[in-house]
């Protein structure tokens, strides 16, 4: 028996547990960063027989709890950052503190590779409670939507959900995550804001190599 066949047998077993199974499927499907496990399709199957509101709510809760690992990966990386990097990350956090929850919510609300946002949130030390509230709200709304629409429009959901994430999309997500990590750690965020206010985004683009430490400022 192949690994894929074993996985789908495991999913079928969880589906047999009904409401609790929907929670477990979503939790396990979200547990490992950048590993796209198809947990929304079983939710569609369950919603055809059970209450879609309850299925969606439990699934969203399970999915949001599973994503805690992504946040913790970011916190783990932060522990090994230099003092200068931590200072820049803290300054960056002060910039996005009002809008970080919106980013978390929007990525949770869509079947996008949300780890590219969640891991940096852990890196900058974004508040765990605010992260979880936004994450949980987005995941629940997504799962409830999938449950209700999936109950009556299964064929349509095959197009909308697009569970079969290709290996290329995973590679792209990991590459973006690496790029975001490099920028977060190396960027001089205080000077970034100064240049942005004085010279705008053109100034940022012109000074980007120096801001992330690739080149040094020329002495006049």
NORNOR-V146190 format. One record per pair of residues at least 24 apart in sequence whose C-alpha atoms are under 7 Angstrom apart, sorted by the first residue. I is the first residue (numbers start at 1). J is the second residue. D is the distance in Angstrom with one decimal. If there is no record, write none. Layout:
((I,J,D) (I,J,D))
This chain:
((15,42,6.8) (15,46,6.8) (18,46,6.8) (19,55,5.9) (22,55,6.3) (22,58,6.5) (22,59,5.3) (23,58,5.1) (23,59,4.6) (23,61,7.0) (23,62,4.7) (24,62,6.4) (26,59,5.4) (26,62,5.1) (26,63,4.6) (27,62,4.2) (27,63,4.7) (27,65,6.3) (27,66,4.6) (28,66,6.5) (30,63,5.5) (30,66,4.7) (30,67,5.6) (31,66,4.2) (31,67,5.9) (31,69,6.3) (33,70,5.7) (33,115,6.3) (34,115,6.7) (34,170,6.4) (36,165,6.6) (38,163,5.6) (43,147,6.5) (44,146,6.7) (44,147,5.4) (44,150,5.1) (44,151,6.4) (47,147,5.3) (47,151,5.6) (48,151,4.8) (52,144,6.6) (52,147,5.0) (52,148,5.6) (53,144,5.7) (55,147,7.0) (56,140,6.1) (56,143,4.5) (56,144,3.9) (56,147,5.8) (57,140,5.2) (57,143,6.8) (57,144,6.3) (59,140,6.9) (59,143,6.2) (60,136,6.4) (60,139,4.5) (60,140,3.8) (60,143,5.5) (61,136,6.0) (61,140,6.4) (63,139,6.5) (64,135,5.8) (64,136,5.0) (64,139,6.2) (70,115,6.2) (70,118,5.9) (70,119,5.2) (71,118,5.4) (71,119,4.9) (71,121,6.5) (71,122,4.6) (72,122,6.1) (73,119,6.2) (74,119,4.5) (74,120,5.8) (74,121,6.8) (74,122,4.1) (74,123,4.2) (75,122,4.6) (75,123,5.0) (75,125,6.7) (77,123,6.4) (78,123,5.1) (85,185,5.2) (85,186,6.6) (88,188,6.1) (88,189,5.7) (89,124,5.0) (89,184,6.5) (89,185,6.8) (90,124,6.0) (91,189,6.5) (92,189,6.1) (93,124,5.7) (93,126,6.6) (101,130,6.5) (101,131,6.2) (101,134,5.5) (104,131,6.8) (104,134,6.0) (104,135,5.8) (105,134,4.8) (105,135,5.4) (105,137,6.8) (105,138,4.9) (106,138,6.7) (108,135,5.7) (108,138,4.6) (108,139,5.2) (109,138,4.3) (109,139,5.7) (109,141,6.6) (109,142,5.2) (110,142,6.7) (113,173,6.4) (116,173,6.8) (116,176,6.9) (116,177,4.9) (120,181,6.9) (183,212,6.4) (186,212,4.7) (186,213,6.4) (187,211,5.4) (187,212,4.4) (188,212,6.6))
